[in-house]
Amino acid sequence: MGLFERYLSVWVGISIILGVFLGSLIPDFFALVASLEYAHVNLVVAVLIWLMVYPMMVQIDFSSIKDVGKKPKGLALTLVINWLIKPFTMAALGWLFFKGFFADWVDPESANEYIAGMILLGVAPCTAMVFIWSQMTKGDANYTLVQVSINDIIMIFAFAPLTALLLGVSDIQVPWNTLVSSVLLYVLLPLVAGALTRSLLDKKTGKTEEQKSVDSFVAKLKPWSIVGLLGTVVLLFGFQAQTILTEPQTIVLIAIPLIIQTYGIFAIAYFFAIRLKLPHNIAGPASMIGTSNFFELAVAVAISLFGLHSGAALATVVGVLVEVPVMLSLVYFVNRTRHWFV
């Protein structure tokens, strides 16, 4: 495990502090960056997210999908958690807390936006960070690729309608064209670019050397991927710096249901992984994929739909704040419970 992965929570923590500090120190700069958008898409954030996502997409080997029939249980578990349970429990928790428990502390309009941000997180299963979680739990790398590949294919078709359905249930009007364009920009196009890159590397080096070539290419891109991740965190927390400093209680209110959702979904996934008698190197990543979020997509769509300074964008940013330490605690738990599996 590299230095970056080993101290991921430290780097993200530093980026969060730096973003809040700079956002409060030079708000005009962040306002300028926020104004650089086209068709409701912030161009700087889009570039950073592409830097982060593209190397991950290059690692996806669609030819490995043919082997999925050999071990279908792990894939089935991930798909059921991601598409039949997680989005609906996230929406339910958002409604329960912000329309119920926290109703006296949050105005209705803000409550709707916080719920929307939570829904966007719940409907976006992990794509990028899952490779790090899988590596940290000594997961089956090829099987993780299969899970991510199929999830991404499903996401292309299911993210927009499922998001619109849940946001509609929450009485929030969503423009379909913005949702669809976000999926195209942040999922489909990077996926196609990754597939084309693998194809070019295959032609250049030959099939037998393809994986070595891919690994070498991704290693060269890794510094840029790190820049994309940490730069995105700095910008997102810089955009929300004033809210974070003036309304810290809001961050806590949003974090509570997100933490409950993350640990709850993991508990469900891990329980069924044990009951299905999955090997540990499949059970770990399967549960982590179902638990983690494609926060890059959720943040981008929240910004596109509701604006950089909206409650929805803030909720997705809090998702970033919550996810890294929580997921690292789950990585520790998965590694400590290896003996539970065959």
KOLLODO-468146 format. One record per residue (C-alpha): residue number from 1; residue in three letters; y, x, z. Coordinates in pm, whole numbers. Example, Ala and Ser with C-alpha at 12.3 -4.5 7.8 and 13.67 -1.06 7.14 Angstrom:
BEGIN
    nr   rest       yy       xx       zz
     1    ala     -450     1230      780
     2    ser     -106     1367      714
//
This chain:
BEGIN
    nr   rest       yy       xx       zz
     1    met        0        0        0
     2    gly      337      142      -99
     3    leu      641      198      119
     4    phe      809     -116      -16
     5    glu      516     -348       57
     6    arg      450     -191      398
     7    tyr      805     -255      519
     8    leu      883     -561      309
     9    ser     1020     -761      603
    10    val     1256     -472      689
    11    trp     1400     -448      337
    12    val     1444     -825      311
    13    gly     1601     -835      657
    14    ile     1849     -562      562
    15    ser     1930     -749      240
    16    ile     1991    -1072      432
    17    ile     2229     -899      676
    18    leu     2403     -718      390
    19    gly     2443    -1041      193
    20    val     2596    -1229      486
    21    phe     2823     -934      570
    22    leu     2948     -889      213
    23    gly     2980    -1263      158
    24    ser     3213    -1290      457
    25    leu     3397     -967      374
    26    ile     3459    -1022        1
    27    pro     3414    -1395      -63
    28    asp     3625    -1378     -380
    29    phe     3372    -1145     -542
    30    phe     3087    -1383     -471
    31    ala     3299    -1673     -596
    32    leu     3348    -1480     -921
    33    val     2973    -1417     -953
    34    ala     2910    -1784     -880
    35    ser     3141    -1882    -1165
    36    leu     2938    -1683    -1421
    37    glu     2714    -1963    -1537
    38    tyr     2608    -2134    -1856
    39    ala     2450    -2481    -1875
    40    his     2435    -2492    -1491
    41    val     2242    -2162    -1481
    42    asn     2399    -1870    -1298
    43    leu     2364    -1574    -1532
    44    val     2355    -1300    -1266
    45    val     2090    -1480    -1061
    46    ala     1892    -1549    -1379
    47    val     1889    -1177    -1471
    48    leu     1780    -1075    -1120
    49    ile     1504    -1335    -1112
    50    trp     1381    -1219    -1452
    51    leu     1374     -860    -1326
    52    met     1160     -979    -1037
    53    val      929    -1219    -1221
    54    tyr      864    -1042    -1551
    55    pro      658     -750    -1407
    56    met      446    -1005    -1219
    57    met      387    -1202    -1539
    58    val      275     -887    -1723
    59    gln       -7     -853    -1469
    60    ile     -150    -1196    -1555
    61    asp     -458    -1158    -1773
    62    phe     -531    -1492    -1936
    63    ser     -862    -1363    -2071
    64    ser     -990    -1363    -1712
    65    ile     -972    -1743    -1706
    66    lys    -1309    -1757    -1882
    67    asp    -1472    -1620    -1565
    68    val    -1337    -1892    -1339
    69    gly    -1655    -2101    -1369
    70    lys    -1847    -1837    -1179
    71    lys    -1651    -1901     -856
    72    pro    -1488    -2244     -887
    73    lys    -1450    -2329     -516
    74    gly    -1162    -2092     -445
    75    leu     -969    -2211     -748
    76    ala    -1036    -2576     -664
    77    leu     -907    -2520     -310
    78    thr     -585    -2362     -434
    79    leu     -520    -2635     -692
    80    val     -583    -2920     -448
    81    ile     -352    -2764     -187
    82    asn      -80    -2677     -439
    83    trp      -64    -2999     -636
    84    leu     -222    -3280     -430
    85    ile     -120    -3193      -73
    86    lys      164    -2945      -36
    87    pro      441    -3120     -238
    88    phe      386    -3448      -58
    89    thr      364    -3301      294
    90    met      685    -3106      227
    91    ala      865    -3421      113
    92    ala      726    -3615      411
    93    leu      838    -3349      661
    94    gly     1182    -3332      502
    95    trp     1221    -3708      528
    96    leu     1077    -3718      882
    97    phe     1310    -3452     1019
    98    phe     1634    -3517      832
    99    lys     1611    -3895      813
   100    gly     1448    -3924     1155
   101    phe     1464    -3651     1419
   102    phe     1787    -3486     1294
   103    ala     1962    -3799     1164
   104    asp     2229    -3787     1436
   105    trp     2313    -3422     1366
   106    val     2329    -3422      984
   107    asp     2534    -3648      757
   108    pro     2330    -3852      503
   109    glu     2454    -3665      195
   110    ser     2368    -3325      341
   111    ala     2034    -3459      462
   112    asn     1946    -3566      107
   113    glu     2031    -3221      -26
   114    tyr     1827    -3043      243
   115    ile     1531    -3267      160
   116    ala     1578    -3189     -210
   117    gly     1571    -2815     -140
   118    met     1253    -2852       64
   119    ile     1091    -3054     -214
   120    leu     1178    -2786     -470
   121    leu     1006    -2529     -248
   122    gly      702    -2752     -203
   123    val      655    -2815     -575
   124    ala      680    -2446     -669
   125    pro      353    -2266     -578
   126    cys      372    -1891     -541
   127    thr      363    -1675     -854
   128    ala      535    -1345     -787
   129    met      488    -1256     -421
   130    val      125    -1370     -423
   131    phe       19    -1037     -571
   132    ile      165     -861     -268
   133    trp       -1    -1103      -22
   134    ser     -333    -1064     -205
   135    gln     -310     -686     -195
   136    met     -222     -687      175
   137    thr     -528     -902      257
   138    lys     -758     -692       34
   139    gly     -813     -988     -194
   140    asp    -1007     -998     -519
   141    ala     -734     -891     -764
   142    asn     -900    -1040    -1072
   143    tyr     -963    -1374     -904
   144    thr     -602    -1381     -782
   145    leu     -495    -1331    -1144
   146    val     -705    -1630    -1247
   147    gln     -553    -1847     -975
   148    val     -198    -1746    -1064
   149    ser     -259    -1788    -1437
   150    ile     -390    -2143    -1405
   151    asn     -121    -2234    -1154
   152    asp      146    -2116    -1395
   153    ile       -3    -2316    -1680
   154    ile       -9    -2628    -1464
   155    met      343    -2557    -1340
   156    ile      479    -2560    -1695
   157    phe      371    -2922    -1733
   158    ala      371    -3053    -1374
   159    phe      675    -2901    -1203
   160    ala      942    -3114    -1370
   161    pro      772    -3456    -1350
   162    leu      642    -3402     -995
   163    thr      984    -3282     -877
   164    ala     1156    -3576    -1043
   165    leu      904    -3815     -885
   166    leu      954    -3682     -532
   167    leu     1331    -3651     -565
   168    gly     1338    -4004     -705
   169    val     1142    -4129     -407
   170    ser     1405    -3962     -190
   171    asp     1678    -4153     -380
   172    ile     1822    -3839     -539
   173    gln     1910    -3860     -906
   174    val     1796    -3558    -1104
   175    pro     1880    -3475    -1469
   176    trp     1550    -3412    -1646
   177    asn     1706    -3174    -1897
   178    thr     1811    -2936    -1619
   179    leu     1466    -2941    -1461
   180    val     1288    -2883    -1790
   181    ser     1525    -2605    -1895
   182    ser     1472    -2432    -1558
   183    val     1095    -2440    -1603
   184    leu     1133    -2299    -1954
   185    leu     1370    -2025    -1838
   186    tyr     1195    -1915    -1519
   187    val      828    -1990    -1589
   188    leu      742    -2038    -1955
   189    leu      958    -1767    -2112
   190    pro      863    -1494    -1859
   191    leu      500    -1601    -1899
   192    val      520    -1569    -2278
   193    ala      705    -1238    -2249
   194    gly      435    -1107    -2014
   195    ala      155    -1219    -2250
   196    leu      327    -1058    -2550
   197    thr      375     -736    -2356
   198    arg        5     -725    -2266
   199    ser      -81     -787    -2630
   200    leu      141     -500    -2745
   201    leu       -5     -267    -2482
   202    asp     -353     -367    -2594
   203    lys     -277     -281    -2957
   204    lys     -119       45    -2856
   205    thr     -390      171    -2623
   206    gly     -704      -23    -2714
   207    lys     -886     -285    -2510
   208    thr    -1078      -42    -2292
   209    glu     -757      125    -2176
   210    glu     -555     -194    -2150
   211    gln     -562     -232    -1770
   212    lys     -462      130    -1712
   213    ser     -177       85    -1958
   214    val      -67     -237    -1790
   215    asp      -78      -76    -1447
   216    ser      126      220    -1573
   217    phe      381       -9    -1738
   218    val      415     -227    -1429
   219    ala      454       83    -1210
   220    lys      752      186    -1425
   221    leu      903     -160    -1386
   222    lys      841     -178    -1011
   223    pro     1178      -28     -908
   224    trp     1354     -291    -1119
   225    ser     1139     -564     -967
   226    ile     1246     -445     -621
   227    val     1610     -446     -734
   228    gly     1560     -801     -861
   229    leu     1410     -924     -533
   230    leu     1653     -756     -296
   231    gly     1952     -822     -523
   232    thr     1862    -1191     -536
   233    val     1838    -1206     -156
   234    val     2177    -1031     -116
   235    leu     2345    -1269     -361
   236    leu     2188    -1584     -221
   237    phe     2287    -1504      136
   238    gly     2628    -1385       15
   239    phe     2687    -1722     -153
   240    gln     2592    -1903      169
   241    ala     2757    -1657      410
   242    gln     3031    -1892      529
   243    thr     2785    -2173      601
   244    ile     2544    -1938      779
   245    leu     2821    -1798     1002
   246    thr     2997    -2127     1074
   247    glu     2691    -2353     1095
   248    pro     2400    -2145     1231
   249    gln     2252    -2460     1381
   250    thr     2199    -2591     1028
   251    ile     1984    -2289      945
   252    val     1771    -2361     1252
   253    leu     1736    -2729     1162
   254    ile     1617    -2644      810
   255    ala     1388    -2367      931
   256    ile     1196    -2588     1176
   257    pro     1021    -2818      921
   258    leu      974    -2526      681
   259    ile      790    -2324      945
   260    ile      577    -2624     1042
   261    gln      494    -2683      674
   262    thr      399    -2320      612
   263    tyr      168    -2283      910
   264    gly       29    -2635      861
   265    ile      -62    -2585      496
   266    phe     -219    -2249      574
   267    ala     -428    -2405      852
   268    ile     -555    -2673      614
   269    ala     -635    -2424      339
   270    tyr     -801    -2169      568
   271    phe    -1007    -2437      743
   272    phe    -1149    -2561      414
   273    ala    -1201    -2205      292
   274    ile    -1427    -2152      592
   275    arg    -1605    -2483      539
   276    leu    -1658    -2401      170
   277    lys    -1805    -2064      276
   278    leu    -1577    -1867       47
   279    pro    -1594    -1488       68
   280    his    -1301    -1341      258
   281    asn    -1152    -1164      -46
   282    ile    -1115    -1505     -216
   283    ala    -1043    -1720       91
   284    gly     -748    -1504      200
   285    pro     -554    -1506     -127
   286    ala     -646    -1871     -196
   287    ser     -491    -1977      134
   288    met     -189    -1751       88
   289    ile     -121    -1885     -263
   290    gly     -131    -2240     -135
   291    thr       99    -2153      155
   292    ser      361    -1936      -16
   293    asn      632    -2061     -252
   294    phe      774    -1958     -588
   295    phe     1111    -1943     -414
   296    glu     1269    -1774     -718
   297    leu     1215    -2090     -922
   298    ala     1309    -2323     -634
   299    val     1637    -2137     -575
   300    ala     1721    -2130     -945
   301    val     1655    -2503     -992
   302    ala     1847    -2591     -674
   303    ile     2147    -2396     -801
   304    ser     2118    -2555    -1145
   305    leu     2086    -2910    -1012
   306    phe     2313    -2913     -708
   307    gly     2534    -2602     -725
   308    leu     2546    -2264     -554
   309    his     2703    -2392     -234
   310    ser     2496    -2709     -200
   311    gly     2268    -2807       86
   312    ala     1972    -2790     -155
   313    ala     2051    -2428     -244
   314    leu     2094    -2347      124
   315    ala     1753    -2500      205
   316    thr     1580    -2287      -59
   317    val     1761    -1978       71
   318    val     1641    -2057      424
   319    gly     1296    -2080      263
   320    val     1334    -1713      167
   321    leu     1446    -1630      521
   322    val     1145    -1808      672
   323    glu      879    -1713      421
   324    val      865    -1335      451
   325    pro      812    -1300      831
   326    val      586    -1607      843
   327    met      371    -1487      554
   328    leu      344    -1140      706
   329    ser      218    -1300     1028
   330    leu      -41    -1488      824
   331    val     -144    -1167      647
   332    tyr     -208    -1019      992
   333    phe     -409    -1327     1092
   334    val     -619    -1321      772
   335    asn     -701     -954      822
   336    arg     -790    -1007     1190
   337    thr    -1029    -1294     1108
   338    arg    -1230    -1117      840
   339    his    -1539    -1151     1061
   340    trp    -1523    -1531     1029
   341    phe    -1652    -1500      673
   342    val    -1979    -1394      518
//
